[in-house]
Amino acid sequence: MFYYLFRGLFTMWVRIYLTWTILLGLTDLQASATTCPAACFCPSLSRIVYCPRKELPFIPSGIPPDTVQLNLNDNSFSNAVISRANFTRYKDLEQLYLTGCGIEYIQVDTFIDNKKLKWLDIGKNKLKTISDYTFRDLTLDHLFLNDNPGVTISTRAFGGLKSTGLYMQNNGMDKLSLEVIRPMNGTLKTLWLDGNKFERFNYQWLYLFKTLSHLRIGENPLHCNCEARWLHDFYNSTSRMFEGGSPPSCRSPARLRGRPFFELQEDDFKCQLPVFKNVDVIFEKNVGKMTCLASGDPVPTIHWMKPDGDSKVFIPKSEDIAKDMEGVMYVTPPEANSKNRYQCVASNPAGNVTFSINVAWPSVPEYQAEVSHEDVAMGDASIDAKEIKVIDASDTKYQDSKEESKPVVENNNSTKVAANNMQAVTQSSTSVQFTAGDIVGAVVGTFLLTLLLCIIVFHIFYRHQRKSGYPNTHQNGISGPEIKRGPPTRAELDEVEHTMKMLEKRSYDIHV
């Protein structure tokens, strides 16, 4: 009897327990279903919240904290700044999609609580700046920052980040420091930089590129001079690394425009030796200004060498392509009347060009300046010396140009000596100009003076002939007495000399 009683109680207890368990399970399922935001789609048992293109003005509430994948693509958020508070609850989050949400700023440590995050996509937004250490303590498989035109990436933006893939194409970037990528040197395997405005990659990038398994740098306006030869060689030896994207190609120089790397040879990548466009010296009362302007491909570095061995260096910016470089040096006068040799050296990978001048500083108020261009050396080549000597009036400034130069009067009592396009031009502060009437009058006057002189000489010679006794034949054929022939006497020569002096003293006014 007790057996049947105990058996009935046990059976009833089991039924109650099973019924209670089923009710609790149904309650949990209902609670789980109600945590999915109304505008989103949450597949059952998937832990995925899918909310793209729902015109959400902010991140919706009700997202389950155990979500592993959150897709909020193409929702224009009213707040353009995302912060740590937006994602701190989702500690199991592995994939986060935030493309096209109008995001402009990402606060530092926004994702510091998402330790399991592997895939982070913030592309197609309006990012302005990515600050230092924005992604620190994250270990990602892929970080997408593409299609954010004009974004500025600070030097330590990726400090503390480990990622195997970094995608920054179509961002309109024209420069990127290698230091930005260095924090990921140990983990980075995929780098996309295509569709930007990079004109060059320095040789130091080679050491990073060698560690990658996939690289895209196509659709950039690359300048293909001798400094890009290493990149062409790297592309030829690792062409499989560039598969899937556009091959790198040249935008400049003009002879290589639009040509991809696989069509080019090593000899196509050339540099241009520097050329001096202007060397300019201006003397003021107590200071001299020396300007050296040169161009080349790549842009040359300018060195001004002083007589005492000291130098001043002018280094072009790394992003400059085939532009002029100017070096301006101010000097004070040394000992009076002493010549001082200065040199302007323009150098780039193609070679060095030197322009040497000797400067004699003025020693009187009316400044006298002498500049001598002695030599221009280009490697093993040289150009013959030319000299510039200018003695300047105190109020005149001289300038050389391709067109006809005229003195320009200034009030600063300065002297300027210029040598443009490797040519020296000497100018005078005064000039004499003749009109057409002056030239015609001079020609006619010379002719009349010569004619008058011939008449006088013929007259004297005729008189000499009569006195010397030449035969004189009359019309009736009767000859006169024989006249003795002989040289003119000293008196006759004196008379000719006297007549010539009188002609030289006289002046003639000739009008045309």
Secondary structure, 3 states (H helix, E strand, C coil): CHHHHHHHHHHHHHHHHHHHHHHHHHHHHHHHHHCCCCCCECCCCCCEEECCCCCCCCCCCCCCCCCCEEECCCCCCCCCEECHHHCCCCCCCCEEECCCCCCCEECCCCCCCCCCCCEEECCCCCCCEECCCCCCCCEECEEECCCCCCCEECCCCCCCCEECEEECCCCCCCCCCHHHHHHHCCCCCEEECCCCCCCCCCCCHHHHHCCCCEEECCCCCEECCHHHHHHHHHHHHCHHHHCCCCCCEEEECHHHCCCEHHHCCHHHCCCEEEEEEEEEEEECCCCEEEEEEEEEECCCEEEEECCCCCEEEECCCCCCCCCEEEEEEEECCCCCCCEEEEEEEEEECCEEEEEEEEEECCCCCCCEEEEEEEEEEECCEEECCEEEEEECCCCEECCCCCCCCCCEECCCCCEEEEEECCECCCCCCCCCCCCHHHHHHHHHHHHHHHHHHHHHHHHHHHHHHHHCCCCCECCCCCECCCCCCCCCCHHHHHHHHHHHHHHHHCCCCCCC
